[in-house]
């Protein structure tokens, strides 16, 4: 039973460590998102009439 408890606690620690984010590179992430939105593909204006 003790082994199971140790395994569970280690799993919880790994999950929590994996879910935390580093706040120091937040500006870099924002610039990446802006670049992603700028390069996003758009549909033609008459897409709905062509799809029917």
C-alpha positions as CSV (number, residue, x, y, z in Angstrom):
1,X,0.0,0.0,0.0
2,X,2.9,2.4,0.7
3,X,4.2,1.9,-2.8
4,X,0.9,2.9,-4.3
5,X,0.8,6.0,-2.2
6,X,4.4,7.0,-3.2
7,X,3.5,6.4,-6.9
8,X,0.4,8.5,-6.6
9,X,2.2,11.4,-4.9
10,X,4.9,11.3,-7.6
11,X,2.3,11.3,-10.3
12,X,0.6,14.3,-8.7
13,X,3.9,16.2,-8.5
14,X,4.7,15.5,-12.2
15,X,1.2,16.7,-13.3
16,X,1.4,19.9,-11.3
17,X,5.0,20.6,-12.5
18,X,3.8,20.0,-16.1
19,X,0.8,22.3,-15.8
20,X,2.7,25.3,-14.4
21,X,3.8,28.0,-16.8
22,X,6.9,30.2,-16.8
23,X,5.8,33.8,-16.6
24,X,9.2,35.2,-17.7
25,X,8.5,34.5,-21.5
26,X,5.0,35.9,-21.6
27,X,5.9,38.7,-24.0
28,X,7.5,36.2,-26.4
29,X,4.3,34.1,-26.4
30,X,2.2,37.2,-27.1
31,X,4.3,38.1,-30.1
32,X,4.1,34.5,-31.4
33,X,0.3,34.7,-31.1
34,X,0.2,38.0,-33.0
35,X,2.3,36.4,-35.7
36,X,0.0,33.4,-35.9
37,X,-3.1,35.6,-36.3
38,X,-1.4,37.7,-38.9
39,X,-0.5,34.6,-41.0
40,X,-3.9,32.9,-40.6
41,X,-5.5,31.8,-43.8
42,X,-8.8,33.4,-44.7
43,X,-11.6,32.2,-46.8
44,X,-12.7,34.1,-49.9
45,X,-15.6,36.6,-49.4
46,X,-17.9,34.5,-51.6
47,X,-17.1,31.2,-50.0
48,X,-20.7,30.5,-48.7
49,X,-22.2,30.9,-52.2
50,X,-19.5,28.7,-53.7
51,X,-20.0,25.9,-51.1
52,X,-23.7,25.4,-52.0
